[in-house]
Amino acid sequence: MSNRALYPSLKGKRVFISGGASGIGEGFVEAFVAQGAHVAFCDIAQEAGETVAKRLGADAAFQPHFHRCDLRDVEAVQAMMAQVEAELGGIDIVINNAANDDRHSVADVTPAYWDERMAVNLRHQFFVAQAAAPAMKRAGGGAIINLGSISWHLGLADLVLYETAKAAIEGMTRGLARELGRENIRVTAIIPGNVKTPRQEQWYTPEGEAEIVAAQCMDGRLLPADVAALALFLASDDARLITGHNYWVDAGWR
């Protein structure tokens, strides 16, 4: 989006983004780098992450830092966040984006798979926030933006564990907003609709995409930049008293 709004309050902010090597996450990295923020991001896909960092760093005021991390490993998450804080000189903004929406049936779910799906889609968001909160307190405040999903609101098929985790994220957002608000740390959630990414294209045929657009209130397919535009506002000082709520970008999908 060449006509993206510029937020002076984001320039020089220290931003961490999870799952930033592709899709919506890559859109977040690109958007915050373009605002002049100091960005660190992680992903489990090392080659893709390094490629994004190199591409966006070529013309950026600040080179984005890529970290390979398996977010299912809490100790690795905690170590990474300490490293991010050291290399950025603090943390002002967290975008909890990483997730995995692999399809599954109810009959195939085992206790081990349940635990793994919660680790992939829910648990790391809390521990990233927990690790970043002390740095935000020292900085006088901050913003944490969690990524939810429209999937559980619509009751989409073959996603029961993903939907369970994403529903919990909205509750966690409310709880963290209450716990951290007096430290001037704002916590919000973005609920995207169906965003056109290479990953989503593996699930939807052109006919399926047409059905999604037909169910929306507006024509057009959502792109990562549409979600990033909302995140930029919520992270900026323009949203200084916005916390504890969910914000939708879904073209009115029903």
N, C-alpha and C positions, 0 to 999 in steps of 0.2 A: 504494500500500500504506500505509494509515493506521497500521498497527502495525509499521512498519519500525523496526529497531533503531537506536539512537543511539550513535554512537562519539565520545566526548569528544575523542579524539586527532585527529579530522578537523576539529574546529571551528577556523576560521581558517587551515586549510591552503590552500596555493596550488596550484590544480589546473588542468591543461590537458587538454582533451578534443577529439579530432579527430572530424569527422563528426557534430557535435552538433545538427544542425538537425532531425533526424527519426529515427524508429525507435528502435533500441537506443541510439544516441548521444544522442538527446533524453532518453531514460530516465536515462542517466548524468548529464547536466547537471542534471536535476531532482533526482536523488538526492543529489548532492554539494552543491547549493545548499541543500537541506533540512537537511543536516548543519551548515550554517553555514560552509561553505568559501568561499574566494574563487575563483571559477571563471572561466576564459576558455575559449572554444571556437571552433572554426572549422568552416566548411563552404563548399562551392562555391555553395550555394543561398542567395543573400543575403536574399531576402525572408523565406524560412522561418526563417533564422537570426535575423534581427532580430525576428521575431514571437516566437520562443522566448525570446530575451533579455528582451523587454518583458514577456511573460507571467510568467516566473519571477522577474523583478526587482520586480514590484509589491509583493510581501509579503516579500521576502528581506532578510536583514540586510546582504547585500552584492550589489550589482547585477552580474549576470554580464556579461562582456565578449564580444561577438561579433566575430570576424574573418572576412571573406571571404578564402578562400585556395584556389588551385588546387594541390593537394598534388603534382601531377605536376611542378611547377616547384620544384626544390630551392633555388634562390636565394630564391624567394618564401617557402618554408618557413623558411629560416634567418632571413630578415628578420622574419617574423611571430614566431618564437620569441624573438628579441631584444626585440621590442615587448611580448610577453606577459610576459617576465621583468621588464621595466621597469615595466609597469603594475601587476603583482601584487607587486612587490618581491622576486621570487624565484620558484622553481618547486619544489614538493615532490612532486607526483604528476602522472604523465602517463598518460592513457588513450588508447592508440593504437587507435582504433575505425574510422576511415574506410575504406571499401572499396566495391567495385562488383561485383556478381555477375551482370552481364549474361550471358545464355546465348550460346554460340557452338559451332560444329562444328569438328572437327579440320581438315577440308578448307578452311575459310574463314580459318584463321589465317595471317597474313603476318608477316614479321619486324617490321614497324612496329606491328602490332597486339599482338604479343608484348611489345614494349618498353613500349607504352602500358599494357597490363594489369599488368605488373610495377610500373610507376610508380604506378598507381592502388592496387594491393593490397599491395605489399610495401615498395618502396624508401623511401617517406616515413616508415614506422615507424622505420627505422634512423636517418634524419636528424633526426627529431624527438627521438629518444632521445639522439643525439649532441649536439644543441643544448641539451638540458635537463640533461645530466649535470654540467657544470661548476657550474651553480646548485645542484644537489642536493648536490654535494660541499661547496660553501661553507656549505650549511645543515646539514651533518652527516649527510646521508643522504636517502633518498627512495624512491619506489616507481614502477615503470614496469609497466603492465599492457597487454599486447598482446592483440588480439582475433584468435583463430584461427577455425576453422570445422570443424564435423562433416563437411562435404561430402566432403572427401578421405578421411576414415576410412570413409565409406560407399560411396565411389566413385560419386557421383551423376552422372547424364548431363549432357552439354552444358556442363560447367564445368571443362574440363581446365586452362585457364590460371589460373582462380581457385583451383582446388584445388592447383596447383603453388605458387602464391604463399602460400597458407594453410599448406601443409606446411612451406615454408621459414620461416615465422614461428615455428614451434615450435623449429626449430633455432637461429634467431637469438635466441630467448628464452634458450635454454640458454647460448649463447655470451656474451650480454650479462650474464647473471647471474654467470658466472665472471669476466668482465673488470671488472665494477663492484662486485662484492660486498664487497671489502675497503674500499670507500668507504661502506659501509653503504647501498648502493643495491640494492634488491630488484627482481628482474625476473621476472614471472610471465606466464602466458597463460591466458585464458579461452576455452574451446571451447564455444560455444553450440550447442544443437540448433536446430530450426526454431522461430523466434520469430515470433509473430503481429504483424506490422506491415503498414501499408498497402502497402509495397513487396512483401512476400512474398505478399500476397493476390493480386497480379497474376499470380503464377506458379501458384498452387494453387487448384483448384476446391474446393467443399465436400467433394466425394468424395475429392479428394487430401488434404485436411486430415484427413479421417477415417482414411485409410490411414496417415498419419503417427502419429496418436494410437494406432492399433491396433498399430503397431510399437514404441511406447514401452512401458516397464515400468509407467508410471503414466498414468492418465487426465488430461485437461486439456491446454490449449495454453499453452506458454511465452509470457510477456509480457516487454517490456523491463525492467520492474521486477524480474523474477526474476534477470535477468543483472546488473542494477545492484546487487542485494543482495549478490551474490558479490564484485563489484568493491569495494564499500564495505569488506567485511571484509579483502580482500587489501591494500587501501590503508591500512588502519588499523594502529595500533601493536599490536593484538591478533595480527597476522600478522608480528611483528617478525623472526622467523627462518624465514619461508617465502619461498623463492626458487627459481628454476631449473626449475619444474615447470608442468604444465598442469592446469587445474581445469575440470571439465565441469559444465555445467548444461543437461541435455538430456532429463530425465525418463526416462532409460534407453533412448533411441532406438537400435534395432539394425537 
